[in-house]
Every structure is written in structure tokens, then in C-alpha cells.
Amino acid sequence: MPDDPPFDFDRVDFVTSDTHFSHARISEFADRPYATVTEMDADLARRWNDVVSPDQVILHLGDLALGSIEESVALTAKLNGQKLLVPGNHDRVSPATQTKRAVERFRPLYEDAGWAILPEVITGTRSGQRLAASHYPYSGDTQSDDRHVKHRPVDRGLPLLHGHTHDRENGPVGRQFHVGVDAFAFAPIPMTVIDAWLEDLSQG
């Protein structure tokens, strides 16, 4: 795992991933029920703001927005919460897919929209239990082969929150928990759901 300081998962109220704001073809790729990207963006924002209040902390595990990056990231400024982003492969601040120069160029756009950019893999504790989070699962992809392998977390037995796969199945598979909007009615997940999963793991 990286040598970054431990992340304080206790301060997080919600977690989500793979919103793909302004991605014109994501409804086709992920079988989302939207006729237009404008409809999708409005519904995702409404569902987000219906559950997240301005003073709550939300952890987004990557693939925030696509399309014209200046316009699509700017859309996310209206989302409630103290917003933390673990970059995914489609984010312009992702070391997995962007040059260092590009990351430096685009970071201010995200920060202007209220995002704090975190490392690609974060580890820490939630109620004293160790936990990791990344855009990528330990294994699994939307394609037959796992992409961006060198940027994925190394499986050392920690429970892992992740996105990337666009699975429609809710939540946990073993030590991995998929938090993407496609699996959770296009809305962020309260961390109380994660707490219940961690409790089950600890008793197993």
C-alpha cells in the first residue's frame, strides 16, 4: 500500500463512485434509464442532494465526470457536501491515465468545484477496523481483462471499497464492496451500510 498518512474513514458520511456526469454514452454502456445526458445529470444531482447535506463528508471513488471537462466538472460544484475524490481512470487527475503535467493542469478545475483530491488508494480505519478504498477493485473490470493493474490496491486482506465495474449488484463480494451508483439507485450510500458490512466481516 502507499506510504500516505492513514485516512480517517470515521469522518465520512457517504460514499459513491462512477457518476460519469456529462458522459453522453454511459447510459448505453451501463444500461442507465435516461433518455438524455441532461436528464441523467439532473437526476444524479437531485438524488445526491436529497441525501447529502452541505456539512456532511462524501467520498467519491472515481469517474466523476466526462465530456467537456471544464463544463462537466463545473456541474459538480452544485453537489452538497465536503467532497473528497479518489481518482478513477476517467478522471483528469488520475495518475493511471494522465501525465503529471495534465494532472497539474486539471487539478484546479476540480478544486474550484469543491473537490479535495486524494491518492489513488487510501487506507485507514473505520470504528477501529482497518479499511481501504480505491476506484479499482482488487480484481474485476468491465472488460475481460483487468486494466490499470499497477494502479490497483494490493490485496493484503483488508476490506476494500471500490467502483469501476458498473456492476448492478449491490455491495459486497467477499472483502470487496462495490459502491457505484449503478448498484445503488444512482445515489450515494450512507456509511452506516458499510458499517454493517464491516461488522459482518469481523464476525465471520
Residue pairs with C-beta under 8 A, 6 or more apart in sequence:
1 121
1 123
1 132
1 153
1 154
1 156
2 119
2 120
2 121
2 123
4 119
4 122
6 123
6 124
6 125
7 118
7 122
7 123
7 124
7 133
8 124
8 125
9 124
9 125
9 126
9 131
9 133
9 191
10 125
10 126
10 127
11 57
12 57
12 58
12 59
12 84
12 126
12 191
13 52
13 56
13 57
13 58
13 81
13 190
13 191
14 51
14 52
14 56
14 57
14 58
14 59
14 81
14 188
14 189
14 190
14 191
15 58
15 59
15 60
15 61
15 133
15 161
15 179
15 188
15 189
15 191
15 194
16 48
16 58
16 59
16 60
16 61
16 163
16 179
16 180
16 181
16 184
16 187
16 188
16 189
17 60
17 61
17 62
17 63
17 88
17 135
17 162
17 163
17 164
17 179
17 180
17 181
18 61
18 62
18 63
18 88
18 163
18 164
18 166
18 180
18 181
18 182
19 44
19 60
19 63
19 64
19 65
19 181
20 26
20 30
20 63
20 64
20 65
20 66
20 90
21 41
21 44
21 64
21 65
21 66
21 67
21 72
21 73
21 75
21 76
22 37
22 41
22 65
22 66
22 67
22 68
22 71
22 72
22 75
23 37
23 65
23 66
23 67
23 72
23 90
24 37
24 67
26 32
26 37
26 40
26 66
27 33
27 34
27 37
27 40
29 142
29 166
30 166
30 182
31 168
32 40
32 182
32 186
34 40
34 43
37 67
41 75
43 186
44 181
44 186
45 75
45 78
45 79
47 185
47 186
47 187
47 188
48 79
48 80
48 187
48 188
49 78
49 79
49 80
50 187
51 187
51 188
51 190
52 58
52 79
52 80
52 81
52 188
53 80
53 81
54 80
54 81
55 81
55 82
56 80
56 81
56 82
57 81
57 82
57 84
58 80
58 81
58 82
58 83
58 84
58 188
59 84
59 86
59 133
59 161
60 83
60 84
60 85
60 86
60 115
61 86
61 88
61 133
61 134
61 135
61 161
61 162
61 163
61 179
61 180
62 85
62 86
62 87
62 88
62 89
62 90
62 91
62 94
62 135
62 163
62 164
63 88
63 89
63 90
63 91
63 135
63 163
63 164
64 73
64 76
64 85
64 88
64 90
64 91
64 110
64 115
65 72
65 73
65 75
65 76
65 91
66 72
66 90
69 92
69 106
69 109
70 109
73 92
73 109
73 110
73 113
73 115
74 109
74 112
74 113
76 83
76 113
76 114
76 115
77 112
77 113
77 114
79 114
82 116
83 114
83 115
83 116
84 115
84 116
84 118
85 91
85 93
85 110
85 115
85 116
85 117
85 118
86 118
86 119
86 120
86 121
86 122
86 133
86 134
86 135
87 93
87 94
87 95
87 96
87 117
87 118
87 120
87 135
88 94
88 135
88 136
88 163
88 164
89 96
89 97
89 135
89 136
89 147
89 148
89 164
90 97
91 97
91 98
91 110
92 98
92 102
92 103
92 105
92 106
92 109
92 110
93 103
93 106
93 107
93 110
93 117
94 103
94 120
94 135
95 103
95 120
95 151
96 120
96 148
96 151
97 148
98 106
107 117
110 117
111 117
120 134
120 135
120 151
121 132
121 133
121 134
121 152
121 153
122 132
122 133
122 134
123 130
123 131
123 132
123 133
123 158
124 130
124 131
125 131
126 191
126 194
126 195
126 198
127 195
127 198
129 159
129 198
129 202
130 158
130 159
131 158
131 159
131 160
131 161
131 198
132 153
132 158
132 159
132 160
132 161
133 160
133 161
133 162
134 152
134 153
134 160
134 161
134 162
135 162
135 163
135 164
136 148
136 151
136 152
136 153
136 162
136 163
136 164
137 152
137 160
137 162
137 164
137 165
137 176
137 178
138 152
138 153
138 154
138 155
138 160
138 162
138 175
138 176
139 146
139 155
140 146
140 164
140 165
140 176
141 147
141 164
141 165
142 164
142 165
142 166
146 152
153 160
155 175
157 175
158 175
159 175
159 176
159 177
159 197
159 198
159 201
160 175
160 176
160 177
161 177
161 179
161 194
162 176
162 177
162 178
162 179
163 178
163 179
163 180
164 180
165 178
165 180
166 180
166 182
167 178
167 180
167 182
167 183
168 182
168 183
169 178
169 183
170 178
170 183
170 184
171 177
171 178
171 179
171 183
171 193
171 197
172 178
172 197
175 201
177 194
177 197
179 189
181 187
181 188
